[in-house]
Amino acid sequence: MPGIINGRVVQGAGIPVAFARVNLHSEQSCTDKNLVHSMLTDEDGRYEFRDIDAKRNYIVAKAFGITSGAKPVEIRDDQKTC
């Protein structure tokens, strides 16, 4: 069952990063070959990927002068949220 991955890109003391590029990759190497989805954050640094297959993915956020490392996220078939 597809899931949702959402979050917020912030810097320093929790300052939101507007219009940062957030890439979702299927492998930790994070190359163009394993890019699943890509989007820009909104004005408050928020992003949301929908209809993501249940498995481990990796998120990388980039903005002018800022690049995060690959952060693992996992959607499991048996995962439930309220």
Beta strands, then each sheet from edge to edge (+ up, - down):
strand 1: 3-8
strand 2: 10-11
strand 3: 15-16
strand 4: 21-25
strand 5: 35-40
strand 6: 46-52
strand 7: 56-63
strand 8: 66-67
strand 9: 71-74
sheet 1: 1+ 6-
sheet 2: 2+ 3-
sheet 3: 5+ 4- 7+ 8-
sheet 4: 5+ 4- 7+ 9-
end
